[in-house]
Amino acid sequence: MRLSIIINHYKSRELLRLCLKSVLENVGGDFEVIVRDAEAGDETAEMMREDFPAVLYLPEERNVGFAKLVNGGILASKGTYLLNINADIVIPKRGLVEKLIACLESYPEAGMVGPKLLNMNDTLQRSAFRFYRPLTLLYRRTILGKTPWGARDLERFVMQDVNFENKEKPIPVDWIMGSAMLSSRKAVESVGLLDDGYFMYMEDVDWCRRFWEAGYKVMYHPGVAFIHYHMQASRGRRGLLDILTNKYTRIHAQSALRYFRKYGLTVPGYGV
C-alpha cells in the first residue's frame, strides 16, 4: 500500500466528518484511512460505523495524548508513506497529498514534509519554525515578547525573514507543526516513533529534531496548502499566570521542560 492517512481526533466530531470527507474526496490512488480517537464517545463511534465503514476506527477510552495516538496509528498502518493529520485539517482539493509524496520522492535525503496551513479566512498560519531557545516560550507568553530582544527572538522563531507566501518549492526547516506531517515509513523506522513521554505539545519539535539528527531533512512545502481549523487551547492572555489557570499552558510548560532536559540548552539550526 502506498499511503496511510492517520487522523487524530479528540471531541470534535463535526470537524472529523469534514476532515474525512475531504480526504475521501480529494486523495487518490492506493491508500487507507485510520482514525485514532481519544476519549471516544458513542456518537462518534456511531458516525464512523454508519458514514465511514471503510475507515479503520481505533478508539481509546481515555485521552492518551497526541504522541500515543499517532504512534498507535503508525503501528496499525501499512503504507509506504504516512500522513498524520489532526481532525481539524481539511484537504481542499485533489492532488495536494500527491505533491507532498512527490517532494519526498524528489528529495531522497528528506524524511518528512509538511504543507502550508491556512486559516479559515485563507490567511497564512505559521506552521514551520526554527527551534526553541530556552527563553522563546517565555517571550511568546509574556510582555517580554514586546521587548527588542524578545521581538527579535520571536521573529527568528517564526521565520519572519522568509516570505513563505511567495514560494512554491519545498524548503528545509527546523521543525513543522504536528497538525499535518507526511513521512516515509523508511525514515520512521530509522528515527523511531514519537516520544510518548510528552502528553501534548513539543512532541512534534522533538520528532523533527530526531529526524535531523538521524540524517533526514525536514521540509516545508509552501506550494501545498491545507486548511486548519486551529484553536489555540494553550494560548492564554495573562502571561505566567496562565501556568496557574490554564491547564494547556501548564502542559506546554511541562513539555518544554522535558524537551530542554532531554536536549540541553544548545539550539541547532538545520533549516533555512
Number of C-alpha atoms within 10 A of each C-alpha: 12 13 25 24 24 27 26 25 23 20 14 12 20 13 18 25 19 15 22 24 15 17 20 16 12 16 18 14 9 10 17 19 21 21 25 26 27 21 15 19 15 8 10 20 16 12 15 20 14 10 12 17 11 12 15 18 19 17 18 15 10 10 15 15 18 24 24 21 24 22 19 16 25 22 9 13 21 17 18 14 25 25 23 23 23 25 28 25 25 25 24 15 14 15 13 19 23 14 15 26 20 11 22 22 13 10 12 10 13 21 28 30 26 30 27 23 27 20 14 12 7 12 11 15 14 16 19 26 21 22 24 24 16 16 13 18 15 16 20 18 20 17 13 16 19 13 11 9 12 19 16 14 19 21 15 17 19 16 18 13 10 12 9 19 11 9 12 11 13 20 16 18 24 24 29 27 21 22 20 23 21 26 22 20 21 12 18 18 9 14 20 15 17 21 16 16 13 22 18 18 23 24 23 21 20 19 21 27 22 17 23 22 12 14 14 19 26 29 29 29 23 20 17 20 20 20 22 23 16 15 8 8 10 18 15 17 11 13 16 16 14 18 19 9 12 17 13 18 22 17 18 20 18 17 19 20 14 16 21 16 10 10 11 11 12 11 13 13 12 16 18 12
